[in-house]
Amino acid sequence: MEGVIPSPNIWSSPDVYELENTGVDRSGVLDAALREVADWTGRDVLDVGCGAGFHLPRLAATARSVVGVEPHPPLVERARARVAGLRTATGGPVRVVAAGAAATGLPDTSVDVVQARWAYFFGPGCEPGLAELARVVRPGGTACVVDVDATRSTFGGSFRRTWPDYDPDAVDRFWRRQGWTTDRLSVDWSWPTREQFEAVLRIELSPEAADRVLAEDPERTGCDYGVVLRWRRY
Ligand SMILES: C[S@@+](CC[C@H](N)C(=O)[O-])C[C@H]1O[C@@H](n2cnc3c(N)ncnc32)[C@H](O)[C@@H]1O
């Protein structure tokens, strides 16, 4: 499929990525910020790059309808299995479409709220997906993109060590030029055991960067994590 961005973390280690999702934002800071920017209660929701569909049931709990879009076939299968038989709060559909962000196959102006968490919308290069959002989001609707804030936090610094060519200022400039707003949040990023924390670190960071986080504090089972929440209205 055209425009698919390899995601080694979830593609190679879907079970560890599932574990990772359970330890992100335990105190609900990101969830509250997303709701404040674009509450999805009673709305038609699109989750772009939904992966194994971790967030679909939570969205369905209050939405009118939910569609997850995901290009990687094994993850489409996992996501479909997760939502099999599930309906939204209002009895609406919850479904998963095998597609990429640039060509979702959804009808024009059919969505109120879009969420893309750590998926596809990483900066320059995602213009085809932005054009697709402009097509599928209703006037008055909102799109939200969640990604790592590589300018700060223990995880952000480790991300920069893993991807030294990543330029967070250039990425911020890109989103500003596209007319998006960026909010900076700090979320919990922790697991019950050291083994789980290490497993998650090792699918996200280079061996050197992961070793460094672990060595900084031999007791820690998580670390501070800066997030960018980018959004725009249509
Ligand atoms: C790091 S995972 C995040 C998954 C999910 N959003 C979550 O939070 O659990 C990134 C996802 O984006 C998907 N992806 C890659 N290229 C894509 C594209 N062009 N359009 C939509 N999703 C894409 C990957 O297959 C992967 O499932």
PDBQT file of the ligand as one rigid body, heavy atoms in Angstrom, charges set to zero:
ROOT
HETATM    1  C1  LIG A 301       3.218   3.164  16.463  1.00  0.00    +0.000 C 
HETATM    2  S1  LIG A 301       1.796   2.458  15.754  1.00  0.00    +0.000 S 
HETATM    3  C2  LIG A 301       0.460   3.209  16.678  1.00  0.00    +0.000 C 
HETATM    4  C3  LIG A 301      -0.779   2.383  16.646  1.00  0.00    +0.000 C 
HETATM    5  C4  LIG A 301      -1.999   2.977  17.377  1.00  0.00    +0.000 C 
HETATM    6  N1  LIG A 301      -2.283   4.324  16.954  1.00  0.00    +0.000 N 
HETATM    7  C5  LIG A 301      -1.841   2.937  18.870  1.00  0.00    +0.000 C 
HETATM    8  O1  LIG A 301      -1.677   4.013  19.489  1.00  0.00    +0.000 OA
HETATM    9  O2  LIG A 301      -1.895   1.841  19.435  1.00  0.00    +0.000 OA
HETATM   10  C6  LIG A 301       1.722   3.275  14.169  1.00  0.00    +0.000 C 
HETATM   11  C7  LIG A 301       0.667   2.694  13.239  1.00  0.00    +0.000 C 
HETATM   12  O3  LIG A 301       0.561   3.482  12.049  1.00  0.00    +0.000 OA
HETATM   13  C8  LIG A 301       0.332   2.610  10.974  1.00  0.00    +0.000 C 
HETATM   14  N2  LIG A 301       0.656   3.267   9.690  1.00  0.00    +0.000 N 
HETATM   15  C9  LIG A 301       1.806   3.217   8.979  1.00  0.00    +0.000 A 
HETATM   16  N3  LIG A 301       1.674   3.879   7.825  1.00  0.00    +0.000 NA
HETATM   17  C10 LIG A 301       0.414   4.369   7.807  1.00  0.00    +0.000 A 
HETATM   18  C11 LIG A 301      -0.330   5.130   6.860  1.00  0.00    +0.000 A 
HETATM   19  N4  LIG A 301       0.191   5.516   5.716  1.00  0.00    +0.000 N 
HETATM   20  N5  LIG A 301      -1.605   5.443   7.165  1.00  0.00    +0.000 NA
HETATM   21  C12 LIG A 301      -2.158   5.052   8.349  1.00  0.00    +0.000 A 
HETATM   22  N6  LIG A 301      -1.502   4.331   9.268  1.00  0.00    +0.000 NA
HETATM   23  C13 LIG A 301      -0.237   3.993   9.005  1.00  0.00    +0.000 A 
HETATM   24  C14 LIG A 301       1.231   1.414  11.290  1.00  0.00    +0.000 C 
HETATM   25  O4  LIG A 301       0.898   0.266  10.542  1.00  0.00    +0.000 OA
HETATM   26  C15 LIG A 301       0.990   1.276  12.781  1.00  0.00    +0.000 C 
HETATM   27  O5  LIG A 301      -0.110   0.451  13.050  1.00  0.00    +0.000 OA
ENDROOT
TORSDOF 0
